[in-house]
């Protein structure tokens, strides 16, 4: 079985370009699926936890969650947050600190996020996306690149 190739350097270059895009007030495409938003949330969570490694931390701050769930009904946004948190923990992407609502990245996840690229580790690169999400609402292009990054990370973790 042939493995599909993916150029992480091309994705990193695209991330570096899109984080410089000026903010816009464009609404989130109403056709955006729950899965697409989950991929965005996944990247934001991993960036947040990677930056704080090895200290356990909350998954996201309120602003970041609001940026990811913009345009969603409150009930759907709550489901995304709770189910996404459960899925990441159950699938072993992160671990919960005993008795607390604090998390840290698991060893396999840390290994993927520590992959070195021309712009630093993947964790450092996605931290730029997290900072951009927190500065202003992300553009459609930033959201697209964030979702691709989430896809890449999950593909690497599944090997």
VEXDREN-2710 file (C-alpha; in Angstrom, 1 decimal):
% VEXDREN-2710
k/r/px/py/pz
1/UNK/0.0/0.0/0.0
2/UNK/1.5/3.3/-1.1
3/UNK/1.5/6.1/1.5
4/UNK/0.2/9.4/0.3
5/UNK/2.8/12.1/0.5
6/UNK/2.3/15.4/2.2
7/UNK/4.7/18.3/2.1
8/UNK/4.8/19.7/5.6
9/UNK/7.1/22.5/4.5
10/UNK/4.5/23.7/2.0
11/UNK/1.9/23.7/4.8
12/UNK/4.2/25.6/7.2
13/UNK/4.9/28.2/4.5
14/UNK/1.2/28.6/4.0
15/UNK/0.6/29.0/7.7
16/UNK/3.3/31.7/7.9
17/UNK/1.6/33.6/5.1
18/UNK/-1.9/33.4/6.4
19/UNK/-1.2/34.5/9.9
20/UNK/-0.2/37.8/8.4
21/UNK/-3.5/38.3/6.7
22/UNK/-5.4/41.3/8.0
23/UNK/-8.6/40.6/10.0
24/UNK/-11.9/40.8/8.2
25/UNK/-15.4/40.7/9.4
26/UNK/-16.4/38.0/7.1
27/UNK/-19.0/35.6/8.6
28/UNK/-18.2/31.9/8.9
29/UNK/-19.5/29.9/6.0
30/UNK/-22.8/28.4/7.2
31/UNK/-22.0/25.2/5.4
32/UNK/-19.0/24.6/7.8
33/UNK/-19.4/21.2/9.3
34/UNK/-19.0/20.1/12.8
35/UNK/-16.0/18.0/11.7
36/UNK/-14.3/21.0/10.2
37/UNK/-14.7/23.0/13.4
38/UNK/-13.4/20.0/15.3
39/UNK/-10.2/20.1/13.3
40/UNK/-9.8/23.8/14.1
41/UNK/-10.4/23.1/17.8
42/UNK/-8.0/20.2/17.8
43/UNK/-5.2/22.5/16.5
44/UNK/-6.0/25.2/19.0
45/UNK/-6.0/22.8/21.9
46/UNK/-2.7/21.2/20.9
47/UNK/-1.1/24.6/20.3
48/UNK/-2.3/25.7/23.7
49/UNK/-1.0/22.6/25.5
50/UNK/2.2/22.4/23.6
51/UNK/3.2/25.9/24.6
52/UNK/2.7/25.0/28.3
53/UNK/4.4/21.6/28.2
54/UNK/5.0/19.9/30.7
55/UNK/2.5/21.9/32.9
56/UNK/-1.1/20.8/32.8
57/UNK/-3.5/23.4/31.6
58/UNK/-7.1/24.0/30.5
59/UNK/-7.7/23.1/26.9
60/UNK/-8.8/26.4/25.6
61/UNK/-9.6/29.9/26.8
62/UNK/-13.0/31.4/26.2
63/UNK/-11.9/33.7/23.3
64/UNK/-10.4/30.8/21.3
65/UNK/-13.5/28.6/21.7
66/UNK/-15.7/31.6/20.6
67/UNK/-13.5/32.0/17.5
68/UNK/-13.8/28.4/16.6
69/UNK/-17.6/28.2/17.3
70/UNK/-18.5/31.6/15.8
71/UNK/-21.9/31.4/14.1
72/UNK/-22.9/28.1/15.8
73/UNK/-25.9/27.8/18.1
74/UNK/-25.0/27.6/21.8
75/UNK/-26.1/24.0/22.1
76/UNK/-24.0/22.9/19.1
77/UNK/-21.0/24.8/20.4
78/UNK/-21.3/23.1/23.8
79/UNK/-21.5/19.7/22.1
80/UNK/-18.4/20.5/20.0
81/UNK/-16.5/21.5/23.1
82/UNK/-17.5/18.6/25.3
83/UNK/-17.4/15.8/22.7
84/UNK/-14.1/17.1/21.2
85/UNK/-12.5/17.1/24.7
86/UNK/-13.8/13.6/25.3
87/UNK/-12.6/12.3/21.9
88/UNK/-9.1/13.8/22.3
89/UNK/-8.7/12.2/25.7
90/UNK/-10.2/8.8/24.8
91/UNK/-8.1/8.6/21.6
92/UNK/-4.9/9.3/23.6
93/UNK/-4.0/12.7/22.1
94/UNK/-3.9/14.2/25.6
95/UNK/-4.1/13.1/29.2
96/UNK/-6.0/14.6/32.0
97/UNK/-4.3/15.5/35.3
98/UNK/-5.8/13.3/37.9
99/UNK/-8.8/14.8/39.7
100/UNK/-8.7/18.1/37.7
101/UNK/-9.9/19.7/34.5
102/UNK/-6.3/20.2/33.4
103/UNK/-4.6/18.4/30.5
104/UNK/-1.2/17.8/28.9
105/UNK/-0.2/16.3/25.6
106/UNK/0.5/12.6/25.5
107/UNK/4.0/11.3/24.4
108/UNK/3.0/10.4/20.9
109/UNK/1.3/13.8/20.4
110/UNK/4.3/15.6/21.8
111/UNK/6.5/13.6/19.4
112/UNK/4.5/14.8/16.4
113/UNK/4.3/18.4/17.6
114/UNK/8.1/18.3/18.1
115/UNK/8.7/17.5/14.5
116/UNK/11.2/20.0/13.2
117/UNK/10.4/22.2/10.2
118/UNK/12.1/25.2/8.6
119/UNK/10.0/27.5/10.9
120/UNK/10.5/25.6/14.1
121/UNK/8.6/22.7/15.5
122/UNK/5.1/21.9/14.4
123/UNK/4.0/22.9/17.9
124/UNK/5.7/26.3/17.6
125/UNK/4.1/26.8/14.1
126/UNK/0.6/26.0/15.3
127/UNK/1.1/28.3/18.3
128/UNK/1.3/31.2/15.7
129/UNK/-2.2/30.1/14.5
130/UNK/-3.5/30.1/18.1
131/UNK/-2.1/33.6/18.6
132/UNK/-3.7/34.8/15.4
133/UNK/-7.1/33.3/16.4
134/UNK/-6.9/35.1/19.7
135/UNK/-5.9/38.5/18.1
136/UNK/-8.9/38.7/15.7
137/UNK/-11.5/36.4/14.1
138/UNK/-9.8/34.1/11.6
139/UNK/-10.4/34.5/7.9
140/UNK/-11.7/31.7/5.8
141/UNK/-8.2/31.1/4.5
142/UNK/-6.8/30.8/8.0
143/UNK/-9.6/28.4/9.0
144/UNK/-8.8/26.3/5.9
145/UNK/-5.1/26.0/6.7
146/UNK/-5.9/25.2/10.3
147/UNK/-8.1/22.4/9.3
148/UNK/-5.4/21.0/7.0
149/UNK/-3.0/21.2/9.8
150/UNK/-5.4/19.2/12.1
151/UNK/-5.7/16.6/9.3
152/UNK/-1.9/16.4/9.0
153/UNK/-1.4/16.0/12.8
154/UNK/-4.0/13.2/13.0
155/UNK/-2.5/11.4/10.0
156/UNK/0.9/11.5/11.7
157/UNK/-0.5/10.3/15.0
158/UNK/-2.2/7.3/13.2
159/UNK/1.1/5.9/11.9
END
